[in-house]
Amino acid sequence: MEILYLILFAYVMYILIVSIGITYGYHRYFSHHEFCAKPWQEIVILYCGLLCGGRSPLTWVGIHRMHHTYSDTDLDPHNKNLHSWYVILFSLWHVDHIPRRFLNDMLRNPRVMFFHKHRHVLYWTSLLLFTLLFGIEAFVVLGIIYLLSYIGFGALNLWGHNAEGPINNIWLNFIAPWEGNHKDHHKVNII
């Protein structure tokens, strides 16, 4: 039963951390400028995004902006019509170059650049510190958060589009919190 509580706790922490770091941070704030944040709030967003173990904020935002600009075309970095399902689900696709026009504002933000340059050291140091402070359970929780975010946003890219383009899929909210309205989000297409 104890392992069940640990998994449930990890899932709740995942929802909280990924919502702050990726959904509202990398996605809504940095990619689309949907709201304003103070520098200390950016640091919280960037740190939560870091704990999700994904790409750097610079890369994440650049690729997402490319996705919106070129959605479901050959230039869309994670177009599910160009890749096998498992490439999309596990984010195994690769981008050789992100045009600078997708990154200009990010490159001028010193907090983004700090987290971009030091993300590996910050992540591994956090993992070590949390494990030393809270035991192996912290290592397991962070591992689950990493795994869920890795698969969660792959699931969004896989099941958030069909042959006609972006779709709304309420079930995606369980693995990619607050992102199930994918079709509606693409209609707004704020960049």
N, C-alpha and C positions, 0 to 999 in steps of 0.2 A: 504494500500500500504506500510506503514511503516513496518509492520510485514514481508512482502515479502522481503524488503531490508535487514532486520535483518537476515532472513533465508539465503538469498543469501550471505551476509557477513560471516555468520557462516560457510557456505559450503566452501567458498574461504579460510577462516582461517583453516578449517579442512584439506583441501588439502595441504596447506602450512605446518601446524604443524605435521600432520601424515606423510607427505613425509620426513620431517627432522627427526622426532622422531622415527617412526616405520620403514617405508620403507627403508630409507637410514641409519638410526641409529641402532635400535635393529636388523634389518634384515641383511642388506648388510654389515654394519660395524662390529657390535659385533658378530653376528652369523657366518658370512662367511669371515670376514677379507678382503673384496674386495678393501679396500683403507686404507690409513693411516690418522689419525687425531691427532691433538695436544690436550693436556689436556683440554684447554678451549673449543675446539670444542666438545669433549666428554660431557662436562657439558651442552652445548647447546642441543646436541642430547638427553641426558638423561632428561633434563627438558622438552623438547618438547614431548618426549615419556611419561613422567609423566602426562602432560596436556591431553594426550589421555585417561588417566584413566585406562589403561590396567594393566596387571600383572607387577610385578617388572621386571626390565631388566634381572636380574639373572634367574628368572623363565621363562620369555619369550624366552630367548636365549636357555636355556637348553631344553625346550619343542620343540623349532624349530629344534634344532640339532637332537633330538630324531626322530622328524618327517622325516627329511632327511635320517637318518640312517635306519629307519624301515618303510619307506613310504609304505602306503597301506597294511601293515601287521597287525597282532594282537597286535604288540608292538607300532604301530603308535598311539600317544596319541589322535589324532582327525581323526582317520580312519572313513570315512563316511559310510563304509560298516558294521561297528560295532555299530553305534549309529543312532538314529532317526534323521531326517533332522533338527528338531528344536534344538536338542542337539548340533549339529555342528554349525548351524546358530547363536545361542545365546551363543556359547562357554560354554555350561553347562557340558562338559566332565571334568573329574577329573584325576589328575596324583598323585599317592601316593608317588612316589620316582623318582627323577632324578639322574641317576648315576653320580658320581663325575667327571668322565672323560669328561662329556659334559660341565662341569662348571669350570674346573681348572683355565683357564686364567681369567675368570670373577671374581673368588674368590680372585685373586691377584690384581685386579684393585680397588684402594681405592675410586674412584669416583663412580663406579658401586655399591660397597658395601654401600657407603653413601646413594645413592638414593634407594637402596634396603631396608636399615634399616629405613629410614626416609620418605619413599614415601607417607604414609598417612598424616603425619603432613605437608609435603611440598604441597601436593595436596590441602588439605582443607585450609591451610593458603593462598595459591595462589587464590583459589576460593573466599575467604573472602576479600582479598586485592583488587582483580580485581573488585569485586562487590562494595566495598566501593569507589574505585577510579572512576569507569566508570558506575556505576548504575546497575540496575537489568538486563540491556541488556547484560552485561558481564557474568552474571550468566547464562542467556539463551544461549549465544554463547558457553560457556564452556560446558554446558549441551548437546548441539547439537553435539559438537566435541566428547564428551564422548560417546554419543549414536551412532554416525556414526562410530567411530573407533571400538566400541564393535561389531556392526553388520557387518562392512566392512570386518574385517578379519575373521569373521565367514562365511561370504559369500564367501570369497576366499577359505576357507577350504571346503565349500560345493560345490561350482560350479567350483573350480579349479581342480577337479578330477572327473573322471568317472570310469566305471567298469574296464577299462584298465590301469588306473593310472592318473598322472597329465596331464592336458590339457591347451592349451592356450585359453583364453577367453577375448577378447578385452573389453567387457562390464564391466568386473571386475574393470577396471581402474577408473571407475566413483565412486566406493565405496571403493576400495583398491588401491589407486593411484600407478601407475607404477608396478603393480603386475600381470597384465593380461597375461604376458608371463610365466606362471607358469610351463608349460612343459619344455620350454627352460631352465628355472632356475634349474629345477630338473636334467636336463642332465649335467649341470656344477657341481652341487652337491658339492660345496666348503664348507669344514668344517675345 
